Amino acid sequence: MGDNYYEAGNISYPCASWAPILGFSGCVFAVVFANIGGAYGTAKAGQGIMAMGIRSPELLMKNIIPVVMAGVLGIYGLIVAVILNGKMMPPQNGTGASVYSQYAGFAHLGAGLCCGLSSLASGLAIGIAADAGTRAIGAQAAMAASWKKMGFTGDAGGQVNSTGDALFVGTVLIQVFAGNLGLYGLISALILSQMDYSCEQN
Amino acid sequence: MADSTCTSEFCNAGWAEILTHMSPYGYANFGIAFGLGLSVVGAAWGIWLTGASLVGAAVKAPRIRSKNLISVIFCEATAIYGVIMAIILANKVKKPDEATYFLDEDWDFPGFYYAGYGMFSAGLSVGLTNIASGVSVGIAGSSCAIADAQDPSLFVKILIVEIFASALGIFGIIVGIIQSNSCTFPIAPLE
């Protein structure tokens, strides 16, 4: 170690002692933002399910799908945080020298932000789309029931007696596309997490 | 070093100077504080969200009161995660064995920093995740109470949504525990 080893401003040391906070922050951003997205998606979808389920309880179990997709976003954050944490090495015991580099630190910070913010966006999309979709399914069921009560039996230019699956399939497709956004973030985060440089001590 | 580096005493040399001039013990204890405090904020938020709906819906349907207290307990669980993390972290903050005025060069300074940063991040992971989880459980619990007031058979189905929401808090504490696992404060100089 040189004379100015403890001088914190020297950036010529790749494995500086302050590098771990970058990696740790990557883990934090991944799990926190992904779970914010998952929480928003779950809550918003839950409200839509409640609004629909009060009138049509038989449709309720099918429409839990958006809640599951929002929960998956939280798992993406967990996966990335665990992977990033596995790559963080504490300073070596015998010599007290850092092993984790700035290069890896900033890369892992980027990975965490990638996954976290993408999952946040995906959760917002899943929640709002699910809320609207499930309320629409409930409204359609109510509409079909009231038309039936009024005596319409023919197919008056649309679906009257049976509402069919069109709206449900459309809702699920929108959920899938919204969930893809989180997947893009996860893939980018996994690519970034591969960037590694550690200062091996002999 | 670059020639354009500011050498006045009024500017920082870079992130390095800012990050390493704050005590690792400060980082660790702020992590404990944020971990516990923010988790409790999330739990409180969830409890008032679900509690307000619960008592409102119970005006016309008093039978829902006892069953829907489960939602309040789910929110309380997010506060418990914060307490668990705070206890784990607090036991890891250790002071040096011998009281010295000055730490010599043969102490493991990178180890100090690593431990401080790790505990700070663990606390933030748990705290901020539990805010999100607590709010989500609160909204789901409020939906549960309102639906239960309309139709008792809906309670269990909407409870599923609440269970998914509380799983997010578990993810936070898992990450917090993994992060703080390898963080140990040095208590003696290196041999």
Interface residues (C-beta under 8 A of the other chain):
Chain A: Y6 A8 G9 N10 I11 S12 A16 S17 W18 P20 I21 F24 S25 C27 V28 V31 V32 N35 I36 G38 A39 Y40 T42 A43 K44 A45 G46 Q47 I49 M50 G53 I54 P57 L60 M61 I64 V67 V68 A70 G71 G74 I75 G77 L78 A81 V82 N85 M88 P90 P91 N93 G94 T95 G96 A97 S98 Y100
Chain B: M1 T5 N12 A13 G14 W15 A16 E17 L19 T20 H21 E105 D106 W107 D108 F109 P110 G111 Y113 Y114 Y117 G118 F120 S121 L124 S125 L128 T129 A132 S133 V135 S136 I139 A140 S143 C144 I146 A147 Q150 D151 S153 L154 K157 I158 I160 V161 E162 F164 A165 A167 L168 F171 G172 I174 V175 I178 Q179 S182 C183 T184 L190 E191
